[in-house]
Amino acid sequence: MVEGGDEDKASVRAAAVFLSYASQDAAAAACICTALREVGVEVWFDQTELRGGDMWDQRIRREIRECTLFMPVISANTASRHEGYFRLEWDLADRRTHMMARDRAFIVPVCVDATKEGGTDVPESFHRVQWMRLPHGNTGPMFTARIVALLGTPASAANLTPSDATTGIVRAPAFTPVATAKSTLRKNRLAIAFMATITVILGYVAVDRLRPSNHTAGKPGATVAPARTPAMPAIPEKSVAVLPFVDMSEKKDQEYFSDGLSEELIDMLAKIPELHVPARTSSFYFKAKQATIADIGKALSVANVLEGSVRKSGRMLRITAQLVHADSGYHLWSETYDRKLDDIFKTQDEIAGAVVKALKVSLLTEQPQLARLTTSNQAYELYLRARALISRDNSDDTLKAYEDLQRAVALDSKFTLAWASLADILSKTYAEWYRVFPHGGLPAPTEGDPLHDWRLILTQMRAAAHTAAEQALRNAPGLAEGHLAMGQVLWRFDSAWTAAETQIAMARELEPGNARILLEAAELNINLGRVPEGIQLAQRAAALDPLGRASFIVAWGQFVAGAVDEAQLSLQRYIELYPTASRVHYRNALLLLARGLHDAALTEVERETLARYREAGLPLALDAAGRRSDADRALEVAERRDGNAMAYQIAYIYANRMDLDRAFDWLERAYRQGDPGMCQLKVDPMFRNLRGDPRYTALLDKMRLSDSRP
């Protein structure tokens, strides 16, 4: 097909990697091309890409303009030559780098002989990154892993430092706006699973190499000491991922039950000290995906996988489970259980016992499971359905889960896990809780008071959350979930920082391998100003739940520390895993604004799935784009529609405008409303303009944050 210019952009998709070389190096370039294509990378290689009838010059210009990585093959054949078509390609690529921020280069130079970097006649942009050395084009797994890792992030940069090149570590590339980032891997399942593995690896690299960037959006003087990057650990043989069991019921309406069974098995097995078990989020990531057992094992760093199915008919169950060695596919154990629903807890124990026996590890001498179960099968089913709804992370399903949990504890007031889950979801302020908590039973709102709706709702939420957490602790004081629930309530609703830390520390002591507890501790530490400690805890959670929420918390810590570029990469990894999650696009837009990428920030705000965050983000992005009148109109909408729920975020807008009086007015309003955002006031980079004002100190005093240990 003849390409006629920009109007035909959609007709031919640009390749991920543009391979540019002198004709004398065609054989070496062909080797590189083949190696990349074998792992699913799309490569522009003109010997195979240009077809009869193509407009050579236009096509190449478009490919270079739109590719993700430009890979010049450098050798003695290119070092001192000014002729050859590759020189035009190099100039076009170099020109593209000058249109981008300096730290967003997309050049990945590959040298195929002994040519030295110094003094070589190549564009200046080629010298800003470390060259890869592939003699005669011979590649290996490290090379292809690097390229896949670079393409796996939304960046178009290959910023390798000399130390990175010698250690084999890939520096995370800088960010390219989401609206223009391209999907660069073929959509075959092997590539997807491989990318999941690389994403995890890259996450460790980005976190462990944390350092503040040149962008100083964080707290003045805040620093994070660089940490040594650990070598990738070997996969432990005593490790198992529990995949979501398949619902084989006739009507396919028992998925919540099969998922719940899987989640309970994860929790049971995770308590065994000798056994490494990825958390629910990571195991369930592969649900409905056509990844192989081997791919899943690599992505989650486990040697074994437990899978199975559940058929539920009335009060009868048939559960099939099998334990498979990930590398070989060898079945270590399998069993089918025909049981009554009344025997579900006993069956779970049997499956867990068979797994630990097959893996030759020891069960705990005291099993805490009985404290978390219920005598009511109906209550248990309601609880399982609620947990499935909560995992969807949206308002409607959260409120449905609340109803199921309320029914569960009404059936069995000793059901500790149901109480703990109630306390947990009541801290999810994105849900439309006004549907659950009307104003009955509370003082009538003052006439004309614009705060009454949200303030009254939060008052009732707080009371309900306290009741749930207290009941969980009363029922089972030795269960980690109860202490975690109380810790959440104490710091999110009460600003009782010391008491919250005590409860979360008790939960960690009871379950040191629980990723949720580690993430709660991580976020609390960051908000109290102990940023390195918080990020370290989030790293530990990432090891337990590599495809979970850890990258979101790490991104917050990096933003607070002023490491904006690194925060962008961490958050983008989370968005790639969960593109429809609430609040993430809003947070990403804040990072884009901190990096000066105004147009991209506006695009990202518009992608936010939660309307009130989208409306609160628009004025910020429009202000940055120089569209003040549009920003004013958007701000008026945000204040009118969302003032009762987004006071803290509206204060961002005025702080950014240096309208400090109005910024503090909205922060005071957020404080009176009990806005949960106030918990991060001490470290929030969006309020760096306020920190020298006495009113800022006064607010910290009200929040009991002034004396919290830095």
Secondary structure, DSSP 8 states (H G I E B T S, - for coil): ----SGGGGGGS---SEEEE--GGGHHHHHHHHHHHHHTTB-EE-HHHH--TT--HHHHHHHHHHH-SEEEEEESHHHHT---SHHHHHHHHHHHHHHTS-GGG--B--EE-SS--STT-SS-HHHHTS--EE-GGG---HHHHHHHHHHHHSSB------HHHHHHT------B--TTT----B---HHHHHHHHHHHHHHHHHHHHT----S---S-TT---------------SSBEEE---EE--TTS--HHHHHHHHHHHHHHHHT-TT-B---HHHHHTTTT----HHHHHHHHT-SEEEEEEEEEETTEEEEEEEEEETTT--EEEEEEEEEEGGGHHHHHHHHHHHHHHHTT----SS-GGGGG--S-HHHHHHHHHHHHHHTT-SHHHHHHHHHHHHHHHHH-TT-HHHHHHHHHHTT-TTS-GGGT--STTS----TT-TTHHHHHHHHHHHHHHHHHHHHHHHH-TT-HHHHHHHHHHHHHTS--HHHHHHHHHHHHHH-TT-HHHHHHHHHHHHHTT-HHHHHHHHHHHHHHSTTSSHHHHHHHHHHHHT-HHHHHHHHHHHHHH-TT-TTHHHHHHHHHHHTT-HHHHHHHHHT-SSHHHHHHHHHHHHHHTT-HHHHHHHHHHHHHHHTTT-HHHHHHHHHHTT-HHHHHHHHHHHHHHT-GGGGGTTT-GGGGGGTTSHHHHHHHHHTT-TTS--
